[in-house]
Every structure is written in structure tokens, then in C-alpha cells.
Amino acid sequence: MKVLITGLNNYLARNIAVCLAEEEHQVTCLIRSKKFFYKHVPERYGINLIEGDLFRGTLPAGLDKETQVALYFNQSPVNEIDIRLEMELIALQKYVSALKLTTCRHLIYVTKLADESVSKIKSYISKSGLDYTVVRISNIIGKGSALMNIMSNLAKQKLVVLPKEFATSRCQPIHLLDVCAYFNKMLLDPDAYGQTFDVGGPEIMTYKEAFERYLDVAKLKKKVWALPRLGVPMSVFLGRHIYKFEQDVTAAFIVYMGRDLVALNNGLNRLYPAKLAPFSASLRYALGLP
């Protein structure tokens, strides 16, 4: 099957590209920089690359006219301001225009579980004439994912001081390979058309509980303090200057602390019944432990 993917700055997008290529789909990625892509994905996977910028550039040239499925990964941590949503719509409109020059039959739009702008995006896509599926993903457990980076950085500290939301906000982490399996089954499936799915793992927990289980799996002992009234500015300071998160990880950290990321419409598990990996097993796999 010929699959086109854009939004490859996104951790999940790169891994989905690799997973689909390993399943012998013909994968093409629309990217801004081949050099950046190959920093994360080895050339051995045989993924075709086309350079282009959907927001600043014109319609990309060289798309395979026989493309059957297209995936669009929202790269924003969360749509908090209107201008970010407008930028997203401009890029998405150009992508859809390019797809109309192909035989694409299925558009899959992928975003974060925290994204509250899905209804506006879905309204636009539904008018495009393409069959579509909208997928909102919870925290990914995999080597190099945002949540794993946060927990590994925190684990390096002698004393971990975090906002009180760390002990109250809930998450539903899911193994990277379980997400890949869902996407492989979803391609060109009429039962997924016109649907919006929230995707999460088999367990719900607070971030404090998740981090404590990470410490247990990694056999580390740390004192964790969740303090009230730290606020967003202090959380940003902690993330950037104390815990040394990269900018995108800091943004994810703030989003995670501010709300529950729990799947409300976990319909993919009903559509494609499967035994999802437990959280501790996912951690061991991501950490390279037996």
C-alpha cells in the first residue's frame, strides 16, 4: 500500500513511518529537511523523502499519484491560541489540495489527547471529500518519547520538586508498538471512516504514580515532592533550567501537568481487540531491560 506521511518532527510520526515500512508498505514522507529526518531514522528502511514546507511553501512536487492513504501529524504540543490553529489549518488545506491530485482514499489526522481543537479540524476535513479518521493519542512509552525523556531527566536529580498537579493529573500511557499496530490495521478500513478515536493504554495513573513505577523498574530511589502553588512560570523554569528539558519536552511537561490525559473514546480497542502491553512491561522495553 502506498502511504504518505507529513509532520515528521513528531516522535510518533517517525516511528509510524518505520513501522509501516517494516510491514512492507511503500512509505513516502513529506519533510522540511532530509538531514534532520536521517538523524532519527536510518536510511535502511527505504522510506522515500520529499522536501517541502506546507505552511511557507507551495504545493509539494513529486507526490506519487497512486498514493492510497495519507497521515497528517499535528506537531504543536497543544492548540492553546487561535493563531496556532490558523497555521495548522493553512498547512492542512495545502496537504488536502495535494492529496486531491492523487488517488488517496483515506486521510488520518493525528494529534495529542490534549488537543481541544479537533472539532474545528474535523469540520474542515469532513468537507474535503476524503474519507478520514481523527486520532488523539495519549502519552507514548517508547525510547525517546516525551514522557520517557521527562522521567529519565527527573530520575537524574537528587531531589525531585514538581507542581502538585504531578500527583493529581492522570495519564494513560500506551506502548509505542501497540500504537503502531493500531495504525497498521486502520489503513483503508471503512469501519474507521468518519470516526474520532482517543488512544490510551490499559492503565490509568497519576504522573507521580507513573514516575514512581519508572523508578521501581529502573531500580532507583528518589524523593519526590509535589508542592502547591508553583504555577506555570515556575514549572517552565524547573523544566528548562533545573531539569534541562528540551523546548518541546518542556512544552509537553506543562501540558501534562495541567490536565488529565485519559481516553474518553477508546473505540480503537473495540474495533481492533488486542491485549495491550502493561505499563511496567512497556517501561522495561523502552529502557532496554529484560
N, C-alpha and C positions, 0 to 999 in steps of 0.2 A: 504494500500500500504506500502511496506517495503522500508524505506528511510535511507540512510547512509549519515552522515554529518561529515566533518572534518574542522578544522580551528576555533575551539570553543573559542579561545582567543578573537575572533572578536565579538563585541557587536551585530551586526546584526545576525551572525550565531546562537548565543544562543537564540535570540528571534524567529528566524525562526524555530529552533528546538521545542520550546514551542508551537508556532502557529500550526505547523504540528501535534504535539502530541495532541493538543486540537481538531484538525479535525479528530482524531482517526486514523491517520497513525501510523504505527509501526516504531518509530524513534530510530536509533542507532547512537551514537556519538563516533567517534574515537578521544580520547583526550590524553593529556600528564598527567593530574592529576585530579583524581576524586574529591579531596579536593577542588581544585580551581574551578572546574565546579559547585560544590554544594554551593560555596559561592555566586554564581549568579543565580542558577536555583534550585528551591525546588525539592526535591525527589518526591513530589506528582504527578508530570507529568508522571511518569512511563517511562522515557527515559532510554533505555539500554546504558550502557557505556562500552567501550573497551579502555584500556590504551595502548598507543603506540606512537612512535615518527617517523614520516615518513622521517625526514631528517637524524637522527642519528641511528635509529634502523633498524631492519629487517622488512619484511612484517608482518603486524599485524595478529595475530591468532584469530580465533573465529568469523570472519565475517560471517554473515548469507548468505548462498549460494543462497537464494532466494531474495536477495536484488534487487529491481527493478529500483530505482533512487538513484543517488549519487550526493551530493553537496560538492563542494570544495570552501572554502572561503580563499582568499588571505589575509594574516594577516599583510603584510607590509603596512605602511602608503602610500608609493608610490615607484615604482621601479626606483630609481634615479641612481643606479650604477649597473654595469654588474654582479658583484658577487652576488648581491641580486637576480637578475633574475635567475642566475645559481642555486642558492639554491632553489628557487621556482620550477624550472624545475625538480630538483632531487626529491623533495617531491612529485610533481605531477606525475612523472613517477612511483614512488613506489605505489602511490594511484591507478593509472590506472592498474598497474600489479595486484594489489589485486582485483580490480573490475573484471578483466578478469577471475577470479576464481569463480565468481558469475554469476547470470543471469541478471545483471544490463543492462538496455537498454537505459538509459538516464543520461548523466553527465552534471551537471550545474556548470559552473565555475563563481564565483562571485568575483568582485574586485571593487576598488574605481573608480569613474569617472575620477580621476586624472591619473590613470594608463595608460601610453602610450605604454606599452609592450604587449598589448592584441594581436597584430598581430602575435607575436612570440609564445605566448601561444596557440593561436587558430591554428596555423600551426601544432604544436605538437599534439593537441587534435584531429584534423581532420584526423590524420594518425593512431589514436588509434583503429579505427574500431567501436567506440561507437558513437551513436547519441549524440549530445551535443548542449548546449546553453551557450553563454557567456553573462553575465550581468554586466554592470558597474553602480554602484549606486551613486547618489548624496548624499548630506547631509541628515541624518536621523533626524527627530524630534520625540523623544521619551524620556522617563525618563531614564537618564544615558547615552544618546548618546553623542558623542564627541562634536557636535555643542551645545547641551544643556549645557554640562559641561563648555564649553568656555563661553557662555553667562551668565550662573549663576555665575561663578567666576568673570567675569568682572563687573557684577551688584553689587558685594560686595564692589567695590572700590569707594572711594570718587571722584577720578578723573581718567578717563579712557584715557590713551595715547596709540595710536596704529599707525602702519605704514599707510602711505597714501593709500596703496592698500586696506585697510579695507573699504575705501569709494569708491573704484573703481572696485575691483574684485566682480564678480557676482556669485550668487549661486541659486539653485533651490531646496529648501528643500522639503522633502516628509515625510508624516506621516508614522510612523512605521507600523501601521496596514494596510495601503494601499500597502506597500511593501509585507507584509505577504500575502495579498490577491492575489497579482500577482504571487507569488511563488506557492501558492496552486493550481492556475489554470494552471500553466506552466508544472507541473509534467506530463511526458509521453504524452505531446501534440505534435503531429507531425508537427504542424504549427510553433512550436518554434525551431525545429531541424535545426542545421546549422546556426543559427541566432546570431547576436550580438545586444544586446539592451542596450541603455542608459536609466536609470530610474530617473526621477525627478518629482517634484510636479507641481501643476498648476500655480505657480507664480515664476517669476524671479526677483531678487532684489540684491542690493549690501549687503555685510555683515554689513555695517553701518546701512542700512535700516532695515535689519533683527534684529539687536540688538536694534534699537530704537523701533521697534514693540514689541520686548520682554519686554522692559522697560514699554511700554504702557500697555500691558496685565498684567504685574506684578504690575502695579501702582507705579512705581519707577521713580524718577527724577535724572538723571545723566548728567554731562557734558562730552561729548565725543570729544577728539581731535585726528585728523588723521594728523600726521606730516610726511613731506617728508624726504627722505634720512636716515631713521632709519637703513635700511639694515637688512640682515638675522641675524648677530651676536646679534644686539640689540634686534631684535624680539625674539630670543631664550632666551636672558637674561630676557626680560619682561615676557615671558611665564613661565619660570621656577622659577624665583626668586621674581618677583613682584606679578604676578597673581597666582603663586603657582599651575600651571597646572601639572598634572602627565606627565610622559615622553611621553606616547603615545598621550596624548592630545596636548602637546607641538608640537609634530611632525605633527599632524593634523592641528594645528594652522598655522604652517609655510607653509604647502601645500595650505591651504585655502587662505592665504594672497597672494600667488604667482601667481594665475591663476583663470580664470573663471571656475566654475564647473557647466556647463549648458549642459543639454542633447541635443546631436546633432541628435541622432537616437532614438527618444522616441516611438519606434514601439510597445512596450507592451501596451500602451494606445489605439493604433489602434486595436491590436489583442484582447485585453480584455477591451472594452469600459467601463469606470466607472467614476463616479463623485468623484474626489479626494478631500480630506479634505483641505480646505483653510488653509493658514499658521497660521493665528491667532487662528483658532479653534484647530489646531494641538498643538500650544503652550499651550493653556488652558488645553488641555487633559494631556500633558506632565507635566504641573505644578500642576495637580490635582485640577484645578479650574472649577467651574460650567460653 
